[in-house]
Amino acid sequence: MKFKSLIASLLVASASLAPTAFAKDITLLNVSYDPTRELYKEVNAAFAKEWKTKTGDNVTINQSHAGSGAQSRAVIDGLKADVVTLALAYDIDVIAEKAKLFPENWQTRLPESSTPYTSTIVFIVRKGNPWKIKDWDDLAKQGISVITPNPKTSGGARWNYLAAYGYSLHKNGNDEKKAQEFVGKIFKNVPVLDTGARGSTVTFAQRGLGDVAISWENEAYLTLQEFGADKFEIIYPPESILAEPPVTLVDKNADSRGTRAVAEAYLQFLYTPEAQGIIAKNHYRPRLASAALASTPQIKLFNISEFGGWKKAQAVHFNDGGIFDKIYQAK
Amino acid sequence: MGRRILSSSIRTFSWRTPSVLPGFGITMGFTLVYLGLLVLLPLAALILKAAGFTWAEFWDVVTAPRALAAYRLSFGAAFIAAAINIVFGVLVAWVLTRYQFPFKRFLDGLVDLPFALPTAVAGIALAALFAPNGWIGSILLPMGIKVAYTPLGVVVALTFIGLPFVVRTVQPVLQDLDKEVEEAAASLGASRAATFRRVILPVILPAAVTGFALAFARAVGEYGSVIFIAGNLPMKSEIVPLLIVIKLEQFDYRGAAAIGTAMLFVAFVLLLIINLLQRWSRNRMGGM
């Protein structure tokens, strides 16, 4: 009896000591889209610190970045992502649909439709704004050279396209035909279609091509930071789209790797004041109002529901034979 | 003719040519397995994926206007690049084998660099050079020549990656070609042009054509270096490999496989024609 209780107390003691005595080394893989490198680098460091003080375990979060569509395909093809944080909901929907790695209602599992932050689409022009670009209409003018990535391969470019399209719909009383002509005119002004957002930034900022680049808001600030605020300016159009890049746990991968708890905590961490602060600092728009930078301009924003959600927008605009294809084949 | 039939009928038929080295069975078996695993299996998987289409669907996908424009660019640019390389590659090979000069070894080593350099690095470097604000691009721009982000840029990138093929196939042949042969031609009264045309060219032509075929085949499938300099506009400067990637990113695996299969087929036919031409030229030119 005495012996038994001794063992029991030893077991209890070792169990309670376990986290500190044997600090586990955990790795997570966050598969994300193109411009979030800097954001997640900072978020990951903060989360690793928090997790260490909470549990004693060391967590290393590996990041993978590329065009949102390419990343989605990589996960479908077997890249062992614990979490995906992509540019738009459609690219995550497809994973649920094709690879069945998590339930199709994934977007209901976290607050704010699983979108811990938002962003929008703005313009970058050369210093002094020599072409006086103020609004979407200026991008459709003849002789203006516009830089944007390819909507077929880049999530950001799809937001760019829909922002221009939505603007025209509002201006012309929801006239689809006029909107198609309008985005057609903009894309006729595009001399290079890069495959991802970062490639487009380089084309505009480093290669010196184009008079204006359509860009993620955060990518625009990064351009100023990296290539010189004395060379470029950010222009906010009066109206743009509310880009909502969502996140989710990849259940099957996390379960098979035994990382569900930490992966879930990681995603929830994105909603904490600390992470929201990092998000704001990197020029994304935090959900937490108190974390938002006062300097962020408030413009009129419309969201994807105007296009009937991502599934519909993808099918109508970007799939083969969709409206985007017609722009290039109409010649 | 008659003798050949006679000799083969006397000897019992055998797959192997007489050799002092043993191990025909095992090496042949290894060769078949190796080629099967490395080449045929992936190709079979590709065609199987494309086989999900009916004929009509397949035809629609591979003959869409955008796909046709991409084939024209990919095959056209690859052909031009290989043609440039056959001329200048032979020239480079000639200089490297026939003359002695300082830093020859260094120059010789330089030729292989396009093989070793990651193609993305080459593409970015070329785009930086030929962009309107690049070293070369800024000189060409006032003359109205745009290279980066046009089909011309594609040709430049493909010429770069194809250079070693012609040089490295022609070089050994030139090395084996004795100088005495040229001297003999000259002493028999042949002009320099005639010596080149009738003595040197027939010998190096098959090797040069092989180099051309290799450079062409490599260029058709090239992706990494081209996408950085091509501009990637549908119908204008979009190469076939990019179109395939775009289809993949739309989760259109069958469409991607269909275009890949079509491209494979065209490339195979073109390479076959080049091989036949080469055999014909070898027979006609005699020797070799």
Chai-1 contact restraints between the chains, C-beta under 6 A:
chainA,res_idxA,chainB,res_idxB,connection_type,confidence,min_distance_angstrom,max_distance_angstrom,comment,restraint_id
A,G69,B,E249,contact,1.0,0.0,6.0,A-B,restraint_1
A,A70,B,E249,contact,1.0,0.0,6.0,A-B,restraint_2
A,K152,B,I246,contact,1.0,0.0,6.0,A-B,restraint_3
A,T153,B,I246,contact,1.0,0.0,6.0,A-B,restraint_4
A,T153,B,E249,contact,1.0,0.0,6.0,A-B,restraint_5
A,P191,B,Y149,contact,1.0,0.0,6.0,A-B,restraint_6
A,V192,B,Y149,contact,1.0,0.0,6.0,A-B,restraint_7
A,V192,B,G231,contact,1.0,0.0,6.0,A-B,restraint_8
A,L193,B,N232,contact,1.0,0.0,6.0,A-B,restraint_9
A,L193,B,L233,contact,1.0,0.0,6.0,A-B,restraint_10
A,R207,B,A131,contact,1.0,0.0,6.0,A-B,restraint_11
A,G208,B,N133,contact,1.0,0.0,6.0,A-B,restraint_12
A,Y328,B,P234,contact,1.0,0.0,6.0,A-B,restraint_13
A,Y328,B,M235,contact,1.0,0.0,6.0,A-B,restraint_14
A,Q329,B,P65,contact,1.0,0.0,6.0,A-B,restraint_15
